[in-house]
Amino acid sequence: MASPFSVLREGLFEGRVALVTGSGRGMGQNIALRFAELGADVVVTGRHVETLEQTKARIESQGGACFAHPCDIRDTGQVDSLVQAVVEHFGRVDFLVNNAGGQFPARPSEISDRGWRAVVDLNLNGTWNMLSRVAPLMLERKFGAVVNIVHVYSFDRGAPAFVHSGAARAGVVSLTRTLANYWARHNVTINALAPGSISTEALREREYAQLGVENYEAVQLQDVPAHRLGERDEMAEICAFLCSPAARYITGSVITADGGQSVANWTDVWDMETP
């Protein structure tokens, strides 16, 4: 059954190849499924083979073509192998959605050197690793679209619970705007999507559960003007739009989709007196 958020025409991406990182579960899986529904051949990649195979099975059960290849985007050797395998399998990449990433909530004083580097390496360096290896395929063919997933903590209000991820994602925003200037003349667009709090397993299991605040979801939703979490299919549709013919004149932009979260009060996660 079609998602209530579906607005793009069937077959829009027939003959195109989409690569979605972090597509074994959560929002990345929904993005991969949506591109497949629109007719694209889809490459799913992430660190866990089991979840990638689940996404692949769902796409193939709906008649789509899917290639699953595990990859840790922090490892340039693995990224090289991924790109080589995709070229051998599908011949090219038309769309790249850099969805892989992650963070954990912590006060600045609680973040170790190892924790800082792990988050920055995944969110910033991992995104660069993908861009630097996939973009040449697009630039050579004079066509492509890239969507970098960041979050609402990437901008001038900072990231109270995610100082490491906020810094890394802000770097991705700058990277997006800089590369747009170089790539636009080659008919390759690059934009960023900044979701607010999206209803995923990761949000509840890796963020809410680690805060130590009872029923934090209900508390936070009081400060989100829409009074709800975003849906994964909503974000998938925005990604598809940014790769669609209607968005060919959009590049170097950041779309914020957060139910008004970034322009309202931000819920205090904990006592901010403790650094």
C-alpha positions, 0 to 999 in steps of 0.5 A: 500500500502506498504511503500517505506521503507519496507524491511522486509519479510511478516509474520516475526513477526507472533506469536510474541507480540509487545508493543509500548508506545506512539502509539496513534499518530505520530511515535509511531502509525507508529511503531505499524502499522508496527509491525502489518503488519509484523504479530505481535499481537500489544499492543498500549498504551498511555494516550489518549483512543481516539487516541489509539482506532484509531490506534487499528482500523487501525490495525484491518482493516488490519486484525491484532490483537491489544489490546489497554490499556491506561497508563501514564508511569510515574505512576507505578501503571498504568504500573503494570496494563498495564503489567497485562492486556497484560499478561492476553490478550496475555500471554507475551511480545516479543518486547517492543518499548519505544516510549512515551516521550516529551519535550518543547523547552526552554532556561535553565533559562526559565525551572521551577522546575515543568517543569524540573521534568515533562520532566525527569519523562516522558522520563527517569523514565517512560522508566525505569518504563516500562523496570523494569516491562516488561523485567522480562517477557522476561528474564524468557522466554529467549527471547526479544528485546527492542528499546528505542527511544531517540533523537540526542540531547542525546549525547556529543554535548548537547541539546541547546533547550532541556536541560531537555530532553537532560539530560533525554534521555542521561540517557536512553542511559546509561541505554540501554548500562548498561542493555545490559550487564546484559540481553545479556546472557539471549537472550534479546537485548536492543538498542536505536534509536536516530532520528533527526527531524521527520515529525510528528504533535508533531514536528510542533505543540509542537516544531516548533510552540513554538519557535517563529521563522518564518518558522523555518522548512525551516531554520532548513532544510538548516542545515540538510545535507539530506535537509528533515525531516525524515519519520515516516515509516523510523523509524518504519522500523529501530525499526522492524529491531532491533527486527528482527532475523537479529539483535539478535547480536546487543545489547547495541547500539545506531542507529542515523537516522538523515539525517546527522543532528548530524554531521553538523551545528546545527541551532541556535534556538534563540539568545544564549546570553540570558541564 
